[in-house]
Amino acid sequence: MSAEPTSAENPWPVRTVARKIAEWINRLGSVWVEGQVTQINARPGTQTAFLTLRDPAADVSMTVTCPTGLLRGIEPPLRDGASVVVYAKPTFYLGRGTISLRATEIRAVGIGELLARIERLRRLLAAEGLFAKERKRRLPFLPKGIGLITGRASAAERDVLVNAHARWPAAPFQVVNTAVQGVQAVPQIVKALKMLDADPSVEVIVIARGGGSVEDLLPFSDETLCRAVAAARTPVVSAIGHEPDTPLLDHVADVRCSTPTDAGKRVVPDVKEETDRVRQMRDRARRALHGWVDTQCRLLDQLRSRPVLADPLGPINRRADEVELHRERGRRAVLNLVSHEQAAISGARGKLTALGPAATLERGYAVVQYRDDAGNLQVLRHISEVADGTPLRVRVVDGAVHAVAKSTEPGE
């Protein structure tokens, strides 16, 4: 495309722009394109067939044209949702101003190829840790809200609701109906998943679908859906197909159920079982409480039967008697000691009285002292001990003679 200058005063006409776009696109070579077929239009008697090729992981589609004979030569015949690989050349139609792919070869993707691609994706997601057990979250015991993503009026929806309500009649469900096969399935399921994941009242999300062929279950092995489930904050339950069916969603989801019926039983508890369990726990609690009360009563009876509690005043009375006994013993011991000491004092007093001069004087005797020639005071034992002519001095007190001594003064 030449770079001729344009301006508001010198614009290109539409035909020029269309022609230049066509020239540019016509320079492109043929390419191999993979997608899902939708809206096949091959009218009898026409030479050209029209179909739409859609990207299963994004909301992008392109128109494909091909000879009618090429389309009719494919076995088995193509149908909506079939995966194909197309060899086509981009073409720009001047009259309509549209781009389409002119196909010269169309190959249906076989089951083997689909399974091989799913296996490669499985290994990729496993290597990234999306299947790790550490990422799995436990389902709430009794969710206050359950989100259900399934087909409209489908058997899967009925199986989940009937079995869940049979176990817990008050289980609250928020059902979102989407396509569960074909090119619209992945975008609608991802949109519903994000909506339920953002709802705080929803505590678990169930994605359910009945059985089907490998092609029918392809949306549940889509990489976009698997990554959306892995990124969800709410626990996700996968209930796709029957027991042998294992799409990649089963590995990414937090809980995998073999069937939608199994999912209805897993998301809520059984009200009868829980009622029986509550009754059993109440009986066990009652028996445990009665047992504890009986044990404490027996313990109290044992305590009350002990002597110290059976006769609480007896030990006090016995101790009072012992106190009185010891008090009497102490009193007698003190009296004996006092009597003994009094006797000792009386004896000492008697000795002093007998040995004292008063007793001697009372018997008519006198204690006479005198001073000898050396001036020392001596006791007169006999009058002969005093030299003749030595004067004696006698002191009489209260009529008793207390002392006799020499008189140093004449006339004494």
Secondary structure as UniProt FT lines:
FT   HELIX           14..26
FT   STRAND          31..41
FT   TURN            44..45
FT   STRAND          48..54
FT   TURN            56..57
FT   STRAND          61..67
FT   HELIX           68..72
FT   TURN            80..81
FT   STRAND          83..93
FT   TURN            94..97
FT   STRAND          98..108
FT   HELIX           111..127
FT   TURN            128..131
FT   HELIX           133..135
FT   STRAND          146..150
FT   TURN            152..153
FT   HELIX           155..167
FT   TURN            169..170
FT   STRAND          173..177
FT   TURN            183..184
FT   HELIX           185..197
FT   TURN            200..201
FT   STRAND          204..209
FT   TURN            214..217
FT   HELIX           218..221
FT   HELIX           223..231
FT   STRAND          236..240
FT   TURN            243..244
FT   HELIX           248..252
FT   STRAND          255..256
FT   HELIX           260..266
FT   HELIX           271..305
FT   HELIX           307..310
FT   TURN            312..313
FT   HELIX           314..355
FT   HELIX           357..362
FT   TURN            363..364
FT   STRAND          368..371
FT   TURN            373..374
FT   STRAND          377..380
FT   HELIX           383..385
FT   TURN            388..389
FT   STRAND          392..397
FT   TURN            398..399
FT   STRAND          400..406
FT   TURN            410..411
//
